[in-house]
Amino acid sequence: MKQLLFTLAIVGMGLSLVSCDQFYFSTPQPIDAKNIYEFPNEARGSWTDNGDSIIVGRKNFISVEYSEKKIAKSEVKSSSRYKLKRDKIYITDTEKGLKGRRGFPYSLKDDTLYYKEAEVFELALGDETFLRKGEQVYILNTKHGKNWYEIFLIELEDPETTITRYLKADDLNKIKDLKRLHVTHNQYFLEASWTKKDLTALLQKGVFSDTILVLNRKKH
């Protein structure tokens, strides 16, 4: 999935699952904008990406991502984690016990069950995750630890499409006055004081070149 705070979806599905490299800033960006704790009206609603979906409300969003699964029927019968009932396979959530069972339709072929499992993630805007408005984009800031922020660029390309972008290591070479406070493996800890105009200029230079989400509004 890619774009509009789904990057976000990104925040829980690993907000950092977006890239091999992760970039953390000592200050939320841009510095001349206020924190926004509600998603803009034009971003609210249902969005899809290759069968997955995101539902955006006023202050939270829910992502539903499907993955193909298969399991031997003998394993289902021998494990207390699975149960077959009315053409569905139920899987026990170990944290919730029996109350966490969710059913998914399955098909059986050669003693193997095939089904699509839905992974649900919910995120709410608040003190540690918020938006800031740039000249042309929104910036999703999400806090990591005590003093670091990971940022995502959210572009409302048109009423029906939203895009989320992230930095790449090569992008850093295009940025002046960017202080690298610490670099370890694939993690970069940076100091920057970007204004709204600075971000617009960076976009024109091709910074934030990693497109992680492109979402289309769901048709009802």
C-alpha positions in Angstrom: 0.0 0.0 0.0 1.2 3.4 -0.6 0.3 7.0 0.3 -1.6 9.2 2.4 -1.0 8.3 5.9 -1.0 5.0 5.0 2.3 5.3 5.1 1.1 5.4 8.3 -0.3 2.2 7.8 2.3 2.3 7.8 3.1 3.2 11.1 1.9 0.1 12.6 2.4 -2.3 10.0 5.7 -1.0 10.7 5.7 2.5 9.7 9.2 1.5 9.1 8.4 -1.4 7.1 8.4 1.0 4.2 12.1 1.0 3.4 15.3 -0.8 4.0 16.7 2.4 5.4 15.0 4.4 8.2 15.4 8.1 8.8 14.8 9.8 12.1 14.7 13.5 12.7 15.4 15.4 16.0 12.5 17.8 15.2 9.0 17.4 13.6 8.8 18.8 10.0 8.1 21.4 8.7 9.2 23.6 11.6 6.9 26.5 10.6 3.6 24.5 10.8 1.3 23.4 13.6 0.4 19.9 14.6 -2.8 18.6 13.0 -4.7 15.9 14.8 -7.4 15.3 12.2 -7.1 13.9 8.7 -8.2 16.4 6.1 -11.7 16.0 4.7 -10.4 15.0 1.2 -8.4 12.1 2.7 -11.3 10.6 4.6 -13.2 7.6 3.2 -12.3 4.2 1.9 -9.1 3.6 -0.2 -7.8 0.5 -1.9 -4.5 -0.8 -3.2 -4.4 -4.2 -5.0 -7.2 -5.7 -2.9 -6.1 -4.2 0.4 -8.0 -1.4 1.9 -7.7 1.6 4.3 -10.5 3.4 6.0 -9.7 6.9 7.1 -11.9 8.7 9.7 -11.5 12.1 11.4 -8.8 11.1 13.8 -7.9 7.5 13.0 -7.6 5.0 10.2 -7.8 1.3 9.8 -5.9 -0.8 7.3 -6.8 -4.3 6.2 -4.2 -6.2 4.3 -4.8 -9.7 2.9 -2.1 -12.4 2.5 -2.3 -15.8 0.8 -2.0 -18.7 3.3 -2.0 -22.5 3.0 -1.9 -25.2 5.6 -2.2 -29.0 5.6 -5.5 -30.3 6.7 -3.8 -32.7 9.1 -2.2 -29.8 10.9 -5.5 -28.1 11.3 -7.0 -31.2 12.9 -4.0 -31.7 15.2 -3.7 -28.0 16.4 -6.0 -26.2 18.9 -5.2 -23.0 17.1 -7.4 -23.8 14.1 -11.0 -24.8 13.7 -13.1 -25.5 10.6 -16.7 -24.5 10.7 -19.2 -23.7 8.0 -16.7 -23.4 5.1 -14.4 -21.1 7.1 -11.2 -21.6 9.0 -11.0 -19.9 12.4 -7.6 -18.9 13.8 -7.1 -18.2 17.5 -5.4 -15.0 18.5 -3.0 -16.1 21.2 -3.5 -12.8 23.1 -7.3 -13.0 23.1 -7.8 -16.7 23.3 -11.0 -18.1 21.9 -12.6 -14.6 21.7 -9.9 -13.7 19.1 -11.1 -16.3 16.6 -11.7 -14.8 13.1 -13.1 -16.9 10.2 -11.8 -16.8 6.6 -13.3 -18.7 3.7 -11.1 -21.5 2.4 -10.7 -23.9 -0.4 -9.4 -27.5 -0.2 -7.1 -29.1 -2.7 -5.0 -32.2 -2.3 -5.5 -32.2 1.5 -4.2 -28.6 1.7 -6.4 -25.6 2.8 -5.9 -22.3 0.9 -7.3 -19.1 2.3 -6.7 -15.3 2.5 -5.9 -14.0 6.0 -6.7 -10.4 6.9 -4.3 -8.4 9.0 -6.0 -5.4 10.6 -4.1 -2.4 11.9 -5.6 0.7 13.5 -3.9 4.0 14.2 -5.1 7.1 15.9 -3.6 10.6 15.6 -2.4 12.0 18.9 0.7 13.3 20.8 3.1 10.9 19.1 1.6 10.7 15.6 0.3 13.9 13.9 0.2 15.7 10.6 1.8 19.0 9.6 0.8 20.9 6.4 3.3 21.9 3.8 2.7 24.1 0.8 1.6 21.2 -1.4 1.7 18.2 0.8 1.0 16.8 4.3 3.8 15.5 6.5 3.1 12.6 8.8 5.3 12.8 11.9 5.5 9.7 14.1 7.6 9.7 17.3 10.2 7.0 18.0 11.7 6.9 21.4 11.9 10.1 23.4 13.3 12.6 20.8 13.1 11.2 17.3 10.6 11.5 14.5 10.1 9.5 11.4 8.4 11.5 8.6 6.3 10.6 5.6 5.2 12.8 2.7 1.5 12.6 1.9 0.4 13.9 -1.5 -3.3 14.3 -2.4 -2.7 14.1 -6.1 -6.3 14.5 -7.0 -9.7 13.8 -5.4 -9.4 10.0 -6.2 -5.7 9.3 -5.6 -3.3 9.8 -2.7 0.4 9.0 -2.5 2.9 8.5 0.3 6.6 9.1 -0.1 9.7 8.4 1.9 13.4 9.2 1.8 16.1 7.1 0.2 19.7 7.2 1.3 20.7 8.7 -2.1 18.3 11.6 -1.5 20.5 12.8 1.4 23.2 13.8 -1.1 20.7 16.3 -2.7 20.1 18.1 0.6 22.3 21.0 1.9 22.5 21.9 5.5 21.5 18.4 6.7 23.4 17.3 9.7 23.9 13.5 10.2 24.1 13.1 13.9 24.5 9.4 13.9 24.4 6.6 11.3 24.3 3.0 12.2 23.7 0.1 9.7 20.5 1.2 7.9 19.4 3.9 10.4 20.1 7.6 9.9 19.6 10.1 12.8 19.4 13.6 11.3 19.0 17.2 12.3 17.1 19.5 9.9 15.0 22.7 10.2 12.9 22.6 7.1 10.2 25.2 6.4 7.3 24.7 4.1 9.2 26.4 1.3 12.2 24.2 2.0 10.1 21.1 1.6 8.7 22.3 -1.7 12.2 23.0 -3.0 13.3 19.5 -1.9 10.5 17.9 -3.8 11.5 19.8 -6.9 15.0 18.3 -6.5 13.5 14.8 -6.4 13.9 14.2 -2.7 11.5 11.8 -1.0 11.9 9.5 -4.1 10.7 6.3 -2.5 7.0 5.9 -3.3 5.6 3.6 -0.7 1.8 3.9 -1.2 -0.5 4.8 -4.0 -4.1 4.6 -3.0 -7.3 5.0 -5.0 -10.6 5.9 -3.5 -12.8 2.9 -3.2 -15.9 2.8 -5.5 -19.1 1.9 -3.8 
